[in-house]
Amino acid sequence: MSKFKLSPRVLLLWRIRLLFVDLAVLVLCFAVYAFFSLPDEAVLLAVITILISFWLWFWYLPRLHSSFQFSISNEAVVLTRGVFVVKQYLLPCPRLIYAERFTTPLTSLMGLCSLRLKASRVHLILPPLTKDETAFIMSQLDNSFL
C-alpha cells in the first residue's frame, strides 16, 4: 500500500486561484462604485471579500491541504479530506474502468497534474500531484490489472 500527501505546491496553487477570484470580485466592486454610484455597497463588498480571503488564505486552505491523504493498493484507492466534515472516498480497483491524467495550464507551470479515476457509476478526481507521483500511481494501477 502506498500513501500520499499533497505537495506544498498545491497550497500555492489554491492560493493563486483564490487571488484570481479576489481580483474578479474587487473589479466588480470597482464597477459597482464607478457605474452605479453605490459607494457604500461597493466598499462593504470589498471589505467582506478581503476578510473572507484572509480567513481562507491563513486558516482554511492550510488545514484543507493537511487534511488530504490518499492511499492506493491493489484492492482500492482511498481518499480522505475535509476540515469541518471529514469525508472518505473508496474506489475499489476491480471496478476501475479507466484512469486519466490531466493538467491545466497553471498546474503544468507548477509541475503538477491530477488524476481522474472512473468506475462504473462513480468518478474520483485526485488533487494535483507531482508528475513523478502521478506516473507512479498510474503504474500501480496498471500493475493491479495485470
N, C-alpha and C positions, 0 to 999 in steps of 0.2 A: 504494500500500500504506500502510495506517495502522497505526502501532504504538502500543500502550498499556501503561502500567504501573499498578499498583494505587494507589489513593488512600491517604493516611495514615490516613484514617478506617477503612479496612478492618483495619489493625493494631489500632486501638482496639476495633473490633467483635470481633475474635478474642480480645482480652484481656478484654473484658466477658463473653464466653461462657465463657472459662476461669474467671473469678471465680464464675459461676453453678455450674459443675461443682465447683469447690473448696468452695463453700458447702454443696453437697449432700453431698460426701464428709465434710466436717467435722461436719455434722449427724449423719451415720451414725456417725462416731467418738463423738460425744456419746451417741448412743443405745446403742452397744455399751458404753460406760463406765457409763451410768446404769442400764440394764436388765439387763445380763448380768454385771455386776461383773467385767469384764475390763480393768482399768486399763492394764496393760502393753501389751496388744494395741491398745487404743484410742489410747494415746499414740504407739505405734510407727506406726500407720496415719496419724495426724495429722502426724507429723514427715515421713514419706515423702511424703505429699501436698503438704506445704509445700515440701519440697526439689524435687520434680518440678515444681511450679508455678513456682518461682523460675527453674529452668532453662528451662522453656517461655517464661516471660514475658520474660526478658532475653537468651536466646541463640537459641532455636529459632524463635520467632514472627517476630522481626525478619529473620532470614535467609530464612525461608519467604516473607515479604512481599516482600523484594527479589528473590527468585528468580522470581516470577510475571511473565511477559511474554507478551503475545499480540499478534498482528497479524492484520489482515483485508485481503484483496484480493478481486478478482473471481474468483480461482481457488480460494482456500481460506481457512479460518480456522485459525491455528496458535497453540496454547497450549503454553508451556514453563514447567515448575515443578519444584521439588524442591530439597532441601538435601543429603541424603546420596546419593540417586539422582535424577538429573535425568531427567524424562520429558517427551517432546514429543508432543503430540496434533495430528493433522492431520485436518481435516474439509473435504473438497472441497465447494465451494459448489454445483456442479451436482447433487450428491447430497442437498443440504439439502431436507428436506420442510417443516419449519416452524421458526420461531423464536418463543420465548415469553419475555416479560419478566415477572418475578415479584419480589415483595418479601415480607419477613417484617415483623412489627411493629417489631422492633428495627432492621432495616435501613432501613425507611421513616422512622423517627425520625432517623436519621443522614443521610438524603438519599441513600441508596444503593439500587440494585436490581440483580438478577442476570439473566442470560440463559440460557435452556435451548435448545440447538440440537439438532434431531433430524434424523438421516439415516435411511436405510432400515433399518439394523440397529444403529446406534450413536447415542448421545446424548452431548452435551458440555455441561457446565454451566460457564459462565464465572463467575468470582468476582464479588462485588459491585463495581459501578462507580457513578460518579455518574450521575444521571439524564440529564444532557446527553450524556455519553459513550454511554450505553445508547441514547438516541434517535439519535445519530449512527450507531452500529453498525447499528441497525435500518434506518435509511435506506440505508446502504451495502448491506445485504443485499437490500433492495427493489430498488435500482438494479442489482444484479448479476443479477437475474432479468428485467429489462426488456429 
